[in-house]
Amino acid sequence: MDKFTTLTAVAAPLPMINVDTDMIIPKQFLKTVERTGLAKGLFFELRDTPDGKPVPDFFMNQPQYKNAQILVAGDNFGCGSSREHAPWALLDQGIRCVISTSFADIFYNNCFQNGILPVKLPQAEVDKLMDDAKRGQNARFTVDLAKQEITRPDGEVIKFELDAHKKHCLLNGLDNIGLTLEKKSKIDSYETKQHGTQSWLYAQAGR
């Protein structure tokens, strides 16, 4: 998993509340277990009309947001089903940070497992950032995870809170597998000792 340290990028606005995971990545795109190629389904039913025409005012159809890596969203982002394809699709599009007043718990935790920083802020702060994002390419934020700060285009710094463990994992690019591998030497030592005292366990496993 890629580390998240400091990100300076264009921010895109999505001023909608209760954007659920089916809106982020509809069910027809869930047939794959690959994490790449999912950007084509990201916000599929929001960015195009039923007859396949682009919705002009949706951020993904506007050139100024083509390279956006930050998304400023409405309240309760990522609600609905627990599909991990939702953060996969955001990441495949290049989104590394999502800012909102609140997130569904499962989506929130899935973001950390995939190198995306979800930032929770009070409504007043999100409103400021949403207004900034609507300005297009001029809306470049700097998100500093170590300092837990977002710097607006006008230079104002907004602080955000974050669980220390989640922060550590993102800064070091550690998902659950990475956290386990940090203890590889202890695991190997334990298995070596156990192999000598309970070798029958390994015989059954063919080891």
Secondary structure, 3 states (H helix, E strand, C coil): CCCCCEEEEEEEEECCCCCEHHHHCCHHHCCCCCCCCHHHHCCHHHHECCCCCECCCCHHHCHHHCCCCEEEECCCECECCCCCHHHHHHHHHCCCEEEECCECHHHHHHHHCCCCEEEECCHHHHHHHHHHHCCHHHCEEEEECCCCEEECCCCCEEECCCCHHHHHHHHHCCCHHHHHHCCHHHHHHHHHHHHHHCHHHHHHCCC
